[in-house]
């Protein structure tokens, strides 16, 4: 089975690719038709693309900024 890091990379990669397809459709659609789904592109697909791209590019640095949870009392005993 997939380990955690490999699964995260795979999910981020496919999410990035899947969100890129509607953006390409938005670019190549005539402007009169593109206005109907411009809102979902701007506020849905582009932010997801940016976040997944950033995670794939600099995820190793971002993981260092996230604080780890303190060990529970049962784990210390």
C-alpha positions as CSV (number, residue, x, y, z in Angstrom):
1,X,0.0,0.0,0.0
2,X,1.0,3.6,-0.3
3,X,2.9,5.3,2.6
4,X,1.6,8.6,3.9
5,X,4.1,10.9,2.1
6,X,3.6,9.1,-1.2
7,X,-0.2,9.2,-0.9
8,X,-0.1,13.0,-0.1
9,X,2.0,13.7,-3.2
10,X,-0.3,11.6,-5.4
11,X,-3.4,13.3,-4.1
12,X,-1.9,16.8,-4.5
13,X,-0.6,15.9,-8.0
14,X,-4.0,14.6,-9.3
15,X,-5.9,17.4,-7.6
16,X,-3.6,19.9,-9.3
17,X,-4.1,18.3,-12.7
18,X,-7.9,18.0,-12.3
19,X,-8.2,21.6,-11.3
20,X,-6.2,22.7,-14.3
21,X,-8.6,21.3,-16.9
22,X,-11.5,23.8,-16.1
23,X,-9.0,26.7,-16.2
24,X,-7.9,25.7,-19.7
25,X,-11.5,25.5,-20.7
26,X,-12.1,29.0,-19.2
27,X,-9.1,30.4,-21.2
28,X,-10.2,28.9,-24.5
29,X,-14.0,29.5,-24.2
30,X,-15.5,32.5,-26.0
31,X,-15.8,35.5,-23.6
32,X,-19.6,35.5,-23.8
33,X,-19.8,31.9,-22.5
34,X,-16.9,32.2,-20.0
35,X,-18.8,34.7,-17.8
36,X,-21.1,31.9,-16.6
37,X,-18.4,30.0,-14.8
38,X,-15.8,32.7,-14.1
39,X,-16.8,32.9,-10.4
40,X,-16.1,29.2,-9.8
41,X,-12.8,29.5,-11.7
42,X,-11.6,32.5,-9.7
43,X,-12.7,31.5,-6.3
44,X,-12.5,27.7,-6.5
45,X,-10.2,26.2,-9.0
46,X,-7.4,28.8,-9.1
47,X,-6.9,28.8,-5.3
48,X,-6.8,25.0,-5.2
49,X,-4.3,25.0,-8.0
50,X,-2.1,27.5,-6.2
51,X,-2.3,25.7,-2.9
52,X,-1.5,22.3,-4.3
53,X,1.3,23.7,-6.5
54,X,2.8,25.4,-3.4
55,X,2.4,22.2,-1.4
56,X,4.2,20.2,-4.1
57,X,6.9,22.8,-4.5
58,X,7.6,23.9,-0.9
59,X,5.7,21.4,1.2
60,X,8.8,20.2,3.0
61,X,9.3,23.8,4.3
62,X,5.6,24.3,5.1
63,X,5.5,21.1,7.2
64,X,8.3,22.5,9.4
65,X,6.1,25.5,10.2
66,X,3.2,23.4,11.4
67,X,3.6,22.8,15.2
68,X,3.4,19.2,16.3
69,X,0.8,18.1,18.8
70,X,2.1,17.5,22.3
71,X,2.3,13.8,23.3
72,X,-0.7,12.6,25.4
73,X,-0.3,11.4,28.9
74,X,-1.0,7.8,27.9
75,X,1.8,7.9,25.3
76,X,4.3,9.3,27.9
77,X,3.5,6.6,30.5
